[in-house]
Amino acid sequence: MHLATHKFGGLKFGGFNGSWRYKPRGNFLYEQDEVEKLLEFFPPVDVFVAHNSPDQVHQWDNSVHAGFKAFNAYIERAKPQFFIHGHQHMNAESFVGETRLVGVFGQRWIQLPGSH
């Protein structure tokens, strides 16, 4: 779903792969400003799925597990119903405005609107 949208079950999904560039080499590593530019015109979705978390959300350190500030801006602008992420090695839930943020470690069942 990286930088793409898909409709399923009456919901619009979108997403972003990877985490911030915490090491010099590797796949799917991004600088904060790269993510900002890539999401600048990304359309609103109902459910946003990402590897990394937003900045300071479910974040337990400021190095390897730092979140993306661009995700915070996207949530503020697009107001997805759900923002689902991994990377933080914890199951956690919180809200930013009306957006339900769900951190997943391993696997979780999440009841989405209209799903059974």
VONU-999939 format. One record per residue: x, y, z of N, C-alpha, C, CB in turn; residue number from 1; residue in one letter. Coordinates in steps of 0.001 Angstrom, whole numbers, plus 524288, in hexadecimal, padded with zeros to 5 digits. Each point is the difference from the previous one (the first is absolute). Last residue first. Glycine has a CB too. Layout:
% VONU-999939
+-------+-------+-------+-------+-------+-------+-------+-------+-------+-------+-------+-------+-----+------+
!  n_px !  n_py !  n_pz ! ca_px ! ca_py ! ca_pz !  c_px !  c_py !  c_pz ! cb_px ! cb_py ! cb_pz ! seq ! type !
+-------+-------+-------+-------+-------+-------+-------+-------+-------+-------+-------+-------+-----+------+
!     X !     Y !     Z !     X !     Y !     Z !     X !     Y !     Z !     X !     Y !     Z ! NUM !    A !
...
+-------+-------+-------+-------+-------+-------+-------+-------+-------+-------+-------+-------+-----+------+
END
This chain:
% VONU-999939
+-------+-------+-------+-------+-------+-------+-------+-------+-------+-------+-------+-------+-----+------+
!  n_px !  n_py !  n_pz ! ca_px ! ca_py ! ca_pz !  c_px !  c_py !  c_pz ! cb_px ! cb_py ! cb_pz ! seq ! type !
+-------+-------+-------+-------+-------+-------+-------+-------+-------+-------+-------+-------+-----+------+
! 7BD02 ! 7E429 ! 82652 ! 7FD8E ! 7FC2E ! 8038E ! 803D7 ! 7FBC9 ! 80177 ! 7F74B ! 801C2 ! 7FC0A ! 116 !    H !
! 80789 ! 8141A ! 7FC81 ! 8022D ! 7FABA ! 7FF74 ! 7FD6F ! 7FC71 ! 80403 ! 808A3 ! 80396 ! 7FCAF ! 115 !    S !
! 7F3F1 ! 80F2C ! 801F2 ! 7FDC8 ! 7FD24 ! 7FB8E ! 80236 ! 7FA9D ! 7FF39 ! 7FE93 ! 80867 ! 7FBF3 ! 114 !    G !
! 80D42 ! 80413 ! 80EAC ! 7FA8D ! 80131 ! 7FEE7 ! 7FE1E ! 7FCF8 ! 7FB3E ! 80127 ! 808E8 ! 803E8 ! 113 !    P !
! 80E08 ! 7EE47 ! 806C5 ! 7FF73 ! 804C3 ! 7FCE2 ! 7FA3B ! 80105 ! 7FF12 ! 808C3 ! 7FE86 ! 7FBA8 ! 112 !    L !
! 8039C ! 7F612 ! 81286 ! 7FAC8 ! 80091 ! 7FDCD ! 7FFA2 ! 8053A ! 7FD36 ! 7FC1E ! 7FA51 ! 80715 ! 111 !    Q !
! 814BC ! 7F8E5 ! 7FD10 ! 7FE01 ! 80547 ! 800AB ! 7FAB4 ! 8003E ! 7FD50 ! 8092A ! 803F4 ! 8006A ! 110 !    I !
! 806B2 ! 7EDC8 ! 80731 ! 7FAFF ! 8008E ! 7FD56 ! 7FDF8 ! 8056B ! 80130 ! 7FE08 ! 7F646 ! 80089 ! 109 !    W !
! 816C7 ! 80317 ! 7FF05 ! 7FB75 ! 801C1 ! 80304 ! 7FB3A ! 7FFCA ! 7FC86 ! 80598 ! 805D2 ! 805AD ! 108 !    R !
! 810FE ! 7F41C ! 7FC45 ! 7FB17 ! 80063 ! 7FD24 ! 7FBAD ! 801B5 ! 803AA ! 802EE ! 7F90F ! 7F9BB ! 107 !    Q !
! 81172 ! 80AE7 ! 807A4 ! 7FE1E ! 7FAB8 ! 7FED5 ! 7FB25 ! 80067 ! 7FCAB ! 803B8 ! 7FC77 ! 80869 ! 106 !    G !
! 7FE19 ! 813CD ! 7FFFD ! 804B4 ! 7FCD8 ! 800A0 ! 7FE52 ! 7FA57 ! 7FF78 ! 8047B ! 806B6 ! 805EF ! 105 !    F !
! 7F329 ! 80E02 ! 7F62B ! 7FF9D ! 7FA4C ! 7FFBD ! 80560 ! 7FD99 ! 80099 ! 7F819 ! 800A2 ! 7FA38 ! 104 !    V !
! 7FBC9 ! 8125B ! 8095D ! 8052E ! 7FDB7 ! 7FF6B ! 7FF90 ! 7FA20 ! 8005A ! 8043F ! 807FC ! 803D2 ! 103 !    G !
! 7EDED ! 8084D ! 7F7A1 ! 80089 ! 7FAAA ! 801F1 ! 8057F ! 7FE19 ! 7FEC1 ! 7F64B ! 7FE35 ! 7FECB ! 102 !    V !
! 7FC5F ! 81438 ! 80261 ! 8052C ! 7FDF8 ! 7FEB0 ! 800B0 ! 7FAB9 ! 8029F ! 803B4 ! 80923 ! 7FF16 ! 101 !    L !
! 7EB90 ! 803FD ! 7FAB1 ! 8019D ! 7FBD6 ! 80396 ! 80538 ! 7FDD5 ! 7FE18 ! 7F68A ! 7FDB9 ! 80242 ! 100 !    R !
! 7FFB6 ! 815C1 ! 7FAE2 ! 802BC ! 7FB8E ! 7FD9F ! 801BE ! 7FC2E ! 80439 ! 80307 ! 805B3 ! 7F88C !  99 !    T !
! 7F49A ! 80B73 ! 809C9 ! 7FC44 ! 7FBBC ! 7FF33 ! 80295 ! 7FB20 ! 7FDBB ! 7F90B ! 806AA ! 7FEAF !  98 !    E !
! 81355 ! 805B7 ! 80B24 ! 7FB05 ! 801FC ! 7FE17 ! 7FC2C ! 7FB7D ! 7FFB0 ! 80473 ! 80738 ! 7FAEA !  97 !    G !
! 809FD ! 7F020 ! 80896 ! 801B3 ! 8053F ! 7FEA5 ! 7FB42 ! 80265 ! 7FD5A ! 809DB ! 7FDA9 ! 7FEFE !  96 !    V !
! 7F8D5 ! 7F09F ! 80E6E ! 7FD49 ! 8034C ! 7FC3E ! 80310 ! 80501 ! 7FF2E ! 7F756 ! 7FC37 ! 802AA !  95 !    F !
! 80D8B ! 7EE7A ! 80329 ! 7FF17 ! 80549 ! 801DA ! 7FD02 ! 802EC ! 7FBC9 ! 80839 ! 7FFE7 ! 80594 !  94 !    S !
! 80135 ! 7EBB9 ! 80033 ! 7FBE8 ! 80306 ! 7FD65 ! 7FF99 ! 80557 ! 80276 ! 7FB1B ! 7F7D4 ! 7FDD0 !  93 !    E !
! 812B1 ! 7F594 ! 8001A ! 7FE57 ! 804C2 ! 802AE ! 7FBB4 ! 8029A ! 7FCDA ! 808F3 ! 80131 ! 803F7 !  92 !    A !
! 8063C ! 7EE0E ! 7FD3F ! 7FA83 ! 800C3 ! 7FEBD ! 7FE2F ! 804AC ! 80330 ! 7FE6F ! 7F649 ! 7FDFE !  91 !    N !
! 815E1 ! 80629 ! 7FB51 ! 7FC23 ! 80013 ! 80437 ! 7FA89 ! 80043 ! 7FDAD ! 8066A ! 8046B ! 80611 !  90 !    M !
! 80AE7 ! 7FDD5 ! 7F0FF ! 80051 ! 7FB32 ! 8031C ! 7FC72 ! 8002B ! 804C6 ! 80928 ! 7FEE3 ! 7FCF3 !  89 !    H !
! 7F9D1 ! 80DC4 ! 7F416 ! 80121 ! 8015E ! 8056B ! 8003C ! 7FB40 ! 803A8 ! 7FBB1 ! 80886 ! 7FE4A !  88 !    Q !
! 80036 ! 7F6C9 ! 7EE9F ! 80530 ! 80221 ! 80104 ! 80153 ! 800E6 ! 805C0 ! 7FF38 ! 80413 ! 7F771 !  87 !    H !
! 7EDB8 ! 7FC10 ! 7FD6C ! 80346 ! 7FC50 ! 802DD ! 804CF ! 802E3 ! 801F2 ! 7FCC1 ! 7F85C ! 7FA93 !  86 !    G !
! 7EE34 ! 80E23 ! 7FFB6 ! 805A8 ! 7FFE0 ! 7FF30 ! 80287 ! 7FB9F ! 80320 ! 7FFE9 ! 8099E ! 7FE61 !  85 !    H !
! 7ECE0 ! 8011D ! 7FA84 ! 8020F ! 7FB1E ! 8021C ! 805CE ! 7FFB6 ! 7FEBC ! 7F737 ! 7FB75 ! 7FF03 !  84 !    I !
! 7F798 ! 81250 ! 8021F ! 80578 ! 8000F ! 7FE5D ! 80273 ! 7FB4E ! 802BA ! 80075 ! 80A18 ! 7FEB8 !  83 !    F !
! 7EA69 ! 7FCFB ! 7FCA9 ! 803EB ! 7FCA9 ! 8027D ! 8055C ! 8011B ! 7FDB9 ! 7F93F ! 7F913 ! 8019A !  82 !    F !
! 7F8B6 ! 81180 ! 7F943 ! 7FD6C ! 7FDA6 ! 80487 ! 803E7 ! 7FCCC ! 80334 ! 7F77B ! 7FFBA ! 7FB0A !  81 !    Q !
! 80F3E ! 810F7 ! 7F9D6 ! 7FE3F ! 7FA9E ! 7FF2B ! 7FD3F ! 7FDF3 ! 804E7 ! 8076F ! 7FE79 ! 7F9A6 !  80 !    P !
! 7FED7 ! 8145D ! 80055 ! 7FC87 ! 7FDDD ! 803F6 ! 7FE17 ! 7FA6F ! 7FECD ! 7FD4C ! 8091C ! 801D3 !  79 !    K !
! 80E5F ! 804F1 ! 7F549 ! 7FC81 ! 7FC50 ! 7FD68 ! 7FC15 ! 7FD72 ! 803AE ! 80711 ! 7FE68 ! 7F9B0 !  78 !    A !
! 805FF ! 80EC4 ! 80C2E ! 7FDA3 ! 801CB ! 7FB1B ! 7FBB2 ! 7FC63 ! 7FE0F ! 80874 ! 80420 ! 7FDC8 !  77 !    R !
! 8014D ! 7F7A0 ! 811AA ! 7FD66 ! 80505 ! 800D1 ! 7FD16 ! 801CE ! 7FB24 ! 806DE ! 8024F ! 80679 !  76 !    E !
! 80385 ! 7EEA0 ! 7F85C ! 7FB7A ! 7FEF9 ! 8035A ! 7FCF3 ! 80504 ! 800E2 ! 804C6 ! 7F8A0 ! 80466 !  75 !    I !
! 80B14 ! 808DB ! 7F28F ! 7FC0D ! 7FD57 ! 7FCD1 ! 7FB0C ! 7FF01 ! 80337 ! 80724 ! 7FBC6 ! 7FA9F !  74 !    Y !
! 8076E ! 80B33 ! 80E10 ! 7FDA9 ! 803E3 ! 7FC86 ! 7FBBD ! 7FD94 ! 7FC9D ! 80875 ! 804EB ! 7FFED !  73 !    A !
! 80149 ! 7EFE0 ! 80AB7 ! 7FCDC ! 8036F ! 8034C ! 7FD24 ! 80409 ! 7FCA1 ! 80655 ! 7FEB7 ! 8077F !  72 !    N !
! 805B9 ! 7F69E ! 7F01E ! 7FB47 ! 7FD0D ! 8014A ! 7FC6B ! 80338 ! 80388 ! 80502 ! 7F791 ! 7FF22 !  71 !    F !
! 80BA1 ! 80F01 ! 7FC95 ! 7FC65 ! 8007E ! 7FB8F ! 7FAFD ! 7FCE6 ! 800E8 ! 807A8 ! 8013F ! 7FA0C !  70 !    A !
! 806A5 ! 7FD9C ! 811B7 ! 7FCFF ! 804C6 ! 800CE ! 7FC0A ! 800C6 ! 7FB9F ! 8079B ! 803F6 ! 804BB !  69 !    K !
! 80082 ! 7E94D ! 801CE ! 80033 ! 803EB ! 7FBD7 ! 7FC76 ! 80499 ! 80148 ! 801F5 ! 7F8FA ! 7F976 !  68 !    F !
! 8086B ! 7FA16 ! 81524 ! 7FBC4 ! 80018 ! 7FC2F ! 800B5 ! 8044A ! 7FBF8 ! 7FA1F ! 7FC65 ! 806C3 !  67 !    G !
! 81435 ! 7F77C ! 80545 ! 7FD91 ! 80523 ! 7FF4C ! 7FBD6 ! 7FFBB ! 7FBBB ! 80856 ! 80472 ! 802E2 !  66 !    A !
! 803E7 ! 7EDB2 ! 8044A ! 7FA48 ! 7FFC3 ! 80003 ! 7FD59 ! 80551 ! 7FFB4 ! 800D7 ! 7F7EF ! 80518 !  65 !    H !
! 8122A ! 8058F ! 7FB23 ! 7FDFA ! 7FC34 ! 7FC35 ! 7FA0F ! 80042 ! 7FF96 ! 807A0 ! 7FA37 ! 801ED !  64 !    V !
! 7FE1D ! 81398 ! 8098D ! 803E9 ! 7FE6D ! 7FC21 ! 7FD77 ! 7FC4A ! 7FC1D ! 8075C ! 80116 ! 8068E !  63 !    S !
! 7F11F ! 80697 ! 80972 ! 8009B ! 80402 ! 7FBF7 ! 8042F ! 7FE92 ! 7FC12 ! 7FD1A ! 806A5 ! 80665 !  62 !    N !
! 7F491 ! 7ED53 ! 8060F ! 8052D ! 80262 ! 80006 ! 8004E ! 803ED ! 7FB87 ! 80413 ! 7F7DB ! 803FC !  61 !    D !
! 7EC15 ! 7FF34 ! 7FFD5 ! 802B5 ! 7FF06 ! 804F4 ! 805BD ! 8016F ! 7FFF5 ! 7F9BF ! 7F8FA ! 80176 !  60 !    W !
! 7F194 ! 80ABB ! 7F54A ! 805A6 ! 80017 ! 7FF07 ! 802D8 ! 7FF41 ! 80528 ! 7FEDC ! 805F5 ! 7F82D !  59 !    Q !
! 7EE4B ! 7FC80 ! 802DE ! 801AF ! 7FAA8 ! 80124 ! 805E1 ! 7FF5E ! 7FF56 ! 7F742 ! 7FCC5 ! 7FD25 !  58 !    H !
! 804C7 ! 81473 ! 7FC67 ! 7FB6D ! 7FCB8 ! 800F7 ! 801DF ! 7FA62 ! 8007B ! 7F9F3 ! 80631 ! 7FB0F !  57 !    V !
! 81111 ! 808F5 ! 80049 ! 7FE54 ! 80043 ! 80578 ! 7FAFE ! 7FCF7 ! 80126 ! 8043F ! 8089E ! 80062 !  56 !    Q !
! 7FE93 ! 7F9BA ! 7EBCD ! 803B7 ! 801FB ! 803D9 ! 7FD70 ! 80065 ! 8055D ! 804B3 ! 804F7 ! 7F8F2 !  55 !    D !
! 7F35B ! 7ECD2 ! 7FA10 ! 800B5 ! 805A5 ! 7FFF7 ! 803DC ! 8018F ! 8044A ! 7F6D7 ! 80147 ! 7FC76 !  54 !    P !
! 80BF5 ! 7EB9A ! 7FC65 ! 7FBF5 ! 80303 ! 802AD ! 800A5 ! 805D6 ! 7FEDB ! 7FF8F ! 7F927 ! 80718 !  53 !    S !
! 805EB ! 7F5BD ! 7EC13 ! 801BA ! 80360 ! 80446 ! 7FB62 ! 802E7 ! 80261 ! 808BE ! 80100 ! 7FBB0 !  52 !    N !
! 7F3F3 ! 7F37A ! 7F643 ! 803BF ! 7FD26 ! 80336 ! 80148 ! 80330 ! 804DF ! 803C3 ! 7FB93 ! 7F7FE !  51 !    H !
! 7E976 ! 80691 ! 7FEE0 ! 80576 ! 80184 ! 7FF73 ! 8037B ! 7FC6F ! 80342 ! 7FD4C ! 8094B ! 7FE5C !  50 !    A !
! 7EDA9 ! 7FB8F ! 7F9B3 ! 8033B ! 7FBCF ! 80225 ! 805B4 ! 8015B ! 7FEF1 ! 7F8D2 ! 7F932 ! 7FEA2 !  49 !    V !
! 7F294 ! 8101E ! 80245 ! 80565 ! 800AE ! 7FE43 ! 80343 ! 7FBE1 ! 802C7 ! 7FED4 ! 809D1 ! 7FE61 !  48 !    F !
! 7EBBD ! 7F9FD ! 7FCE3 ! 803BE ! 7FCED ! 80307 ! 80569 ! 800A9 ! 7FD97 ! 7F8FD ! 7F972 ! 80296 !  47 !    V !
! 7F92E ! 81084 ! 7F69F ! 7FD73 ! 7FE77 ! 804E0 ! 803D5 ! 7FD42 ! 803A8 ! 7F77F ! 7FF2D ! 7FB37 !  46 !    D !
! 80EC2 ! 80FC8 ! 7F6D1 ! 7FE2E ! 7FA92 ! 80007 ! 7FD33 ! 7FF09 ! 8052A ! 80776 ! 7FD03 ! 7FA10 !  45 !    V !
! 80082 ! 81457 ! 7F8C1 ! 7FDC6 ! 7FDD6 ! 804CB ! 7FE34 ! 7FA5C ! 7FF31 ! 7FD37 ! 80905 ! 802AD !  44 !    P !
! 81252 ! 7FDDF ! 7F0F7 ! 7FA7E ! 8010D ! 80116 ! 7FE3C ! 7FDC9 ! 80542 ! 7FE6A ! 7FFF9 ! 7F66B !  43 !    P !
! 814BF ! 80805 ! 803B0 ! 7FD7C ! 7FAE3 ! 8007A ! 7FA59 ! 800D2 ! 801B3 ! 808A2 ! 7FB99 ! 80247 !  42 !    F !
! 80596 ! 81159 ! 7FA8F ! 7FB1E ! 7FFED ! 7FD0A ! 7FD4D ! 7FAAD ! 80038 ! 803BD ! 806D0 ! 7FA21 !  41 !    F !
! 80BF1 ! 7FC66 ! 80FF6 ! 7FDBE ! 8053E ! 7FF82 ! 7FAB2 ! 80000 ! 7FD43 ! 80908 ! 80381 ! 7FFCA !  40 !    E !
! 803F0 ! 7EE32 ! 8045C ! 7FA9A ! 8000D ! 801ED ! 7FD32 ! 80531 ! 7FF36 ! 802C2 ! 7F977 ! 80678 !  39 !    L !
! 80F47 ! 803AA ! 7F453 ! 7FD09 ! 7FBAD ! 7FDBC ! 7FA41 ! 80012 ! 801A9 ! 80838 ! 7FAC2 ! 7FFE7 !  38 !    L !
! 803EB ! 811A2 ! 80752 ! 7FF0B ! 80100 ! 7FA73 ! 7FC98 ! 7FBC2 ! 7FD8D ! 80895 ! 804A2 ! 7FF81 !  37 !    K !
! 7FC92 ! 7F902 ! 81209 ! 7FCC2 ! 804AA ! 7FF9A ! 7FE97 ! 80125 ! 7FA4C ! 8043B ! 80390 ! 80824 !  36 !    E !
! 807E2 ! 7EF4E ! 7FB6D ! 7FAAD ! 7FE46 ! 80127 ! 7FC38 ! 8048F ! 7FF91 ! 80379 ! 7F8FF ! 805EB !  35 !    V !
! 80E56 ! 80ABD ! 7F84D ! 7FE41 ! 7FCC2 ! 7FB9A ! 7FA51 ! 7FE59 ! 800C9 ! 8093B ! 7FCC6 ! 7FE9D !  34 !    E !
! 7FF8C ! 80C38 ! 80F03 ! 7FE30 ! 80379 ! 7FBCD ! 7FE41 ! 7FD00 ! 7FB2D ! 8060A ! 806CF ! 80356 !  33 !    D !
! 80119 ! 7EFBF ! 80B55 ! 7FB0F ! 8028B ! 80166 ! 7FDE9 ! 80359 ! 7FB7A ! 802D3 ! 8000F ! 80970 !  32 !    Q !
! 80900 ! 7EFED ! 7F135 ! 800DF ! 804A7 ! 80331 ! 7FAB1 ! 80280 ! 80113 ! 8091F ! 80175 ! 7FC25 !  31 !    E !
! 7F958 ! 7E98E ! 7FFBD ! 7FECB ! 8053B ! 7FE06 ! 801A1 ! 8042C ! 803E3 ! 7F88B ! 7FC52 ! 7FAEA !  30 !    Y !
! 80837 ! 7ED7E ! 7FE79 ! 801A4 ! 803BE ! 803FE ! 7FF84 ! 8057C ! 7FDC1 ! 80633 ! 7F96A ! 8041D !  29 !    L !
! 7F7B4 ! 7F45A ! 7F3E0 ! 7FB67 ! 8028E ! 80229 ! 80156 ! 8037E ! 804AB ! 7FAAC ! 7F871 ! 7FCF0 !  28 !    F !
! 81464 ! 7FA9A ! 7FF28 ! 7FB6C ! 800FE ! 7FCBE ! 7FBC2 ! 802D6 ! 80313 ! 8021B ! 7F808 ! 7FAB7 !  27 !    N !
! 81397 ! 80922 ! 80842 ! 7FB76 ! 7FCC1 ! 800F7 ! 7FB8B ! 8018F ! 7FC77 ! 802CC ! 7FECA ! 80934 !  26 !    G !
! 80FC5 ! 80AA0 ! 7FFFF ! 7FE53 ! 7FCC3 ! 7FB9F ! 7FB47 ! 7FCC9 ! 80196 ! 80930 ! 7FFA1 ! 7FC8D !  25 !    R !
! 7FE6B ! 80D1E ! 80F55 ! 801A4 ! 801F8 ! 7FADF ! 7FE10 ! 7FCC6 ! 7FB5C ! 807C1 ! 80379 ! 80474 !  24 !    P !
! 7ED27 ! 7FEFC ! 80D99 ! 80507 ! 7FD97 ! 7FEC0 ! 80165 ! 8017E ! 7FA69 ! 7FE6C ! 7F866 ! 80648 !  23 !    K !
! 7F1F2 ! 80D7E ! 80128 ! 802FF ! 7FFB6 ! 804DC ! 80539 ! 7FD3D ! 7FF41 ! 7F79F ! 7FFF8 ! 804EB !  22 !    Y !
! 7F7CA ! 808EB ! 7F03B ! 80551 ! 7FE33 ! 7FEBA ! 80365 ! 80027 ! 804EA ! 7FF14 ! 80349 ! 7F6AC !  21 !    R !
! 7EBAE ! 7F98D ! 809DA ! 803B6 ! 80430 ! 7FEF4 ! 8057F ! 7FDC0 ! 7FF7C ! 7FA50 ! 8066A ! 804E1 !  20 !    W !
! 7F642 ! 7ED32 ! 7F56F ! 800F2 ! 8031B ! 804A5 ! 80416 ! 80429 ! 7FEC0 ! 7FDB3 ! 7F85B ! 805DF !  19 !    S !
! 7F377 ! 7FA43 ! 7EE36 ! 80509 ! 801C8 ! 801F0 ! 8000A ! 8033E ! 804E7 ! 80270 ! 7FFB1 ! 7F71E !  18 !    G !
! 7ED65 ! 7FF77 ! 7FA4A ! 8039C ! 7FC14 ! 80216 ! 80492 ! 802A7 ! 802BD ! 7FD6F ! 7F9BD ! 7F8DD !  17 !    N !
! 7ED8F ! 80BB4 ! 803A9 ! 80560 ! 801A6 ! 7FF42 ! 80391 ! 7FBEF ! 80272 ! 7FD69 ! 80990 ! 7FFF3 !  16 !    F !
! 7EC63 ! 7F950 ! 7F8F1 ! 80439 ! 7FEB8 ! 8038C ! 8054C ! 8020C ! 7FE6B ! 7FB04 ! 7F853 ! 80226 !  15 !    G !
! 7ED66 ! 8054C ! 7FC3D ! 804CF ! 8020B ! 7FDC8 ! 8046D ! 7FECF ! 803BA ! 7FB2B ! 80722 ! 7FB34 !  14 !    G !
! 7EE4D ! 7F4F2 ! 80080 ! 804E2 ! 7FEF5 ! 802BE ! 80481 ! 8029B ! 7FD1F ! 7FC75 ! 7F775 ! 80365 !  13 !    F !
! 7ED08 ! 8095C ! 7FE59 ! 8048E ! 80168 ! 7FCDD ! 804E3 ! 7FF68 ! 80360 ! 7FAA1 ! 8064C ! 7FA72 !  12 !    K !
! 7F143 ! 7EFEF ! 8062E ! 803DE ! 80368 ! 80273 ! 8047E ! 8010B ! 7FC40 ! 7FD90 ! 7FC87 ! 808D9 !  11 !    L !
! 7F3BE ! 7F7B7 ! 7F3DD ! 7FDDB ! 80534 ! 800CC ! 803AF ! 803D2 ! 802AA ! 7F77E ! 7FBC9 ! 8006E !  10 !    G !
! 80D83 ! 7F276 ! 7FAE6 ! 7FBCB ! 7FFF3 ! 803D4 ! 7FDBB ! 80553 ! 80134 ! 80428 ! 7F850 ! 803AE !   9 !    G !
! 80C37 ! 80A13 ! 7F276 ! 7FE9A ! 7FABA ! 80195 ! 7FBBA ! 80060 ! 80420 ! 80920 ! 7FC94 ! 7FDFC !   8 !    F !
! 804CA ! 80F6B ! 7F3FB ! 7FADC ! 7FF9A ! 80271 ! 7FEEE ! 7FA46 ! 80133 ! 7FCB6 ! 80810 ! 7FB36 !   7 !    K !
! 815F7 ! 803A4 ! 802B0 ! 7FCE6 ! 7FB82 ! 7FE53 ! 7FAD2 ! 80025 ! 802E6 ! 80820 ! 7FA98 ! 7FE1F !   6 !    H !
! 80B13 ! 811A1 ! 7FD2D ! 7FB09 ! 7FF52 ! 802B1 ! 7FD17 ! 7FB6D ! 7FD8F ! 7FF95 ! 809A4 ! 80233 !   5 !    T !
! 81605 ! 7FD17 ! 80050 ! 7FBAD ! 7FE8B ! 7FC93 ! 7FB0C ! 7FFC6 ! 8034C ! 80602 ! 7FADD ! 7F9E9 !   4 !    A !
! 80C63 ! 8071B ! 80C01 ! 7FE7B ! 80498 ! 7FCEA ! 7FBCE ! 7FEC7 ! 7FBF6 ! 808ED ! 8037A ! 80152 !   3 !    L !
! 7FC82 ! 7EBEC ! 8074A ! 8036A ! 8048E ! 8005A ! 7FE6E ! 80439 ! 7FC19 ! 8073B ! 7FA2D ! 802FE !   2 !    H !
! 7F1C2 ! 7F3E3 ! 80121 ! 7FCDF ! 804B2 ! 80000 ! 8034C ! 804F3 ! 80000 ! 7F925 ! 7FB0B ! 8049F !   1 !    M !
+-------+-------+-------+-------+-------+-------+-------+-------+-------+-------+-------+-------+-----+------+
END
